[in-house]
């Protein structure tokens, strides 16, 4: 028994060592959930702004935003990017944590995926 608790070693867990059952990277998952919630609110704002992107559409306007597929892509890209970024962050972060590594390195990848979806929707709006 160590002076730091019930059998807890005074040094960090070695890389690759199994984690104790029940211990999850709670701070990481809470951060991903908080960022996902902020992304959800931002997607609502993007959807509101993108509704007005079709104001200049006419019957002879060949702009991608004026077509059915272009409109659906513009509206769906931010939501798909948010879902993909959240799933990638959680899956890769938990997998890294189970291998004894830090999950925090996967947050920037999720941010890049989400930002790419917003840029894609913006480019369709401006086309």
C-alpha positions as CSV (number, residue, x, y, z in Angstrom):
1,X,0.0,0.0,0.0
2,X,1.4,3.4,-0.9
3,X,0.9,6.7,0.9
4,X,-0.9,8.1,-2.2
5,X,-4.0,5.9,-1.9
6,X,-5.1,2.4,-2.1
7,X,-2.4,0.7,-4.1
8,X,-1.9,3.7,-6.4
9,X,1.7,4.1,-7.5
10,X,3.3,7.5,-7.0
11,X,4.4,7.6,-10.6
12,X,2.3,7.9,-13.8
13,X,1.0,4.8,-15.5
14,X,3.5,3.5,-18.1
15,X,2.6,3.8,-21.8
16,X,0.7,0.7,-22.9
17,X,-0.2,-0.4,-19.3
18,X,-3.8,-1.3,-18.9
19,X,-6.1,1.2,-17.3
20,X,-8.1,0.4,-14.2
21,X,-11.7,-0.5,-15.0
22,X,-14.2,2.3,-14.6
23,X,-11.7,5.1,-15.2
24,X,-12.6,7.1,-18.3
25,X,-11.1,10.2,-19.8
26,X,-14.0,12.2,-18.4
27,X,-12.4,15.7,-18.9
28,X,-11.7,14.9,-22.5
29,X,-15.2,13.6,-23.2
30,X,-16.8,16.6,-21.4
31,X,-14.6,18.9,-23.5
32,X,-15.7,17.1,-26.7
33,X,-19.3,17.4,-25.6
34,X,-19.0,21.1,-24.8
35,X,-17.3,21.8,-28.1
36,X,-20.0,19.7,-29.9
37,X,-22.7,21.8,-28.2
38,X,-21.0,25.0,-29.3
39,X,-20.8,23.6,-32.8
40,X,-24.5,22.7,-32.7
41,X,-25.3,26.4,-31.9
42,X,-22.9,27.6,-34.6
43,X,-24.6,25.3,-37.1
44,X,-27.9,26.8,-36.3
45,X,-26.5,30.2,-37.0
46,X,-24.9,29.0,-40.3
47,X,-28.3,27.5,-41.3
48,X,-30.1,30.8,-40.6
49,X,-27.5,32.7,-42.7
50,X,-27.5,30.1,-45.5
51,X,-31.3,30.4,-46.0
52,X,-30.7,33.9,-47.4
53,X,-28.1,32.7,-49.8
54,X,-30.8,31.7,-52.2
55,X,-32.4,35.2,-52.4
56,X,-30.7,36.0,-55.7
57,X,-31.7,32.8,-57.4
58,X,-33.8,33.1,-60.5
59,X,-35.1,30.7,-63.1
60,X,-32.1,31.3,-65.3
61,X,-29.4,31.4,-62.6
62,X,-27.0,28.4,-62.9
63,X,-25.3,29.0,-59.5
64,X,-24.8,25.8,-57.6
65,X,-26.6,27.2,-54.6
66,X,-29.7,27.6,-56.7
67,X,-30.0,23.8,-57.5
68,X,-31.5,21.2,-55.3
69,X,-28.2,19.3,-54.7
70,X,-26.3,22.5,-54.1
71,X,-28.9,23.7,-51.6
72,X,-28.9,20.4,-49.7
73,X,-25.1,20.2,-49.7
74,X,-24.9,23.8,-48.3
75,X,-27.4,23.0,-45.5
76,X,-26.1,19.5,-44.7
77,X,-22.3,20.0,-44.8
78,X,-22.0,21.8,-41.4
79,X,-24.1,19.1,-39.7
80,X,-22.2,16.2,-41.3
81,X,-18.9,17.9,-40.4
82,X,-20.0,18.3,-36.8
83,X,-21.1,14.7,-36.5
84,X,-18.0,13.4,-38.1
85,X,-15.7,15.6,-36.0
86,X,-17.4,14.5,-32.8
87,X,-17.3,10.8,-33.7
88,X,-13.7,11.0,-34.8
89,X,-12.6,12.8,-31.6
90,X,-14.4,10.4,-29.3
91,X,-13.3,7.2,-31.1
92,X,-9.7,8.1,-31.7
93,X,-9.4,9.8,-28.3
94,X,-10.8,6.8,-26.4
95,X,-8.6,4.4,-28.5
96,X,-5.5,6.5,-27.6
97,X,-6.5,6.6,-24.0
98,X,-6.9,2.8,-23.9
99,X,-3.4,2.4,-25.3
100,X,-2.1,4.6,-22.5
101,X,-1.6,7.8,-24.5
102,X,-3.2,11.2,-24.2
103,X,-6.5,11.7,-26.1
104,X,-6.1,15.4,-26.3
105,X,-4.0,15.3,-29.5
106,X,-7.2,14.3,-31.5
107,X,-9.1,17.5,-30.7
108,X,-7.3,19.6,-33.4
109,X,-8.2,16.9,-36.0
110,X,-11.9,17.3,-35.0
111,X,-11.6,21.0,-35.2
112,X,-10.1,20.8,-38.7
113,X,-12.9,18.4,-39.9
114,X,-15.5,20.8,-38.6
115,X,-13.9,23.9,-40.1
116,X,-13.5,22.2,-43.5
117,X,-17.3,21.5,-43.5
118,X,-18.0,25.1,-42.7
119,X,-15.6,26.3,-45.4
120,X,-17.3,23.9,-47.9
121,X,-20.8,25.3,-47.1
122,X,-19.4,28.9,-47.4
123,X,-17.9,28.1,-50.8
124,X,-21.2,26.8,-52.0
125,X,-23.0,29.9,-50.7
126,X,-20.6,32.2,-52.5
127,X,-20.6,30.2,-55.8
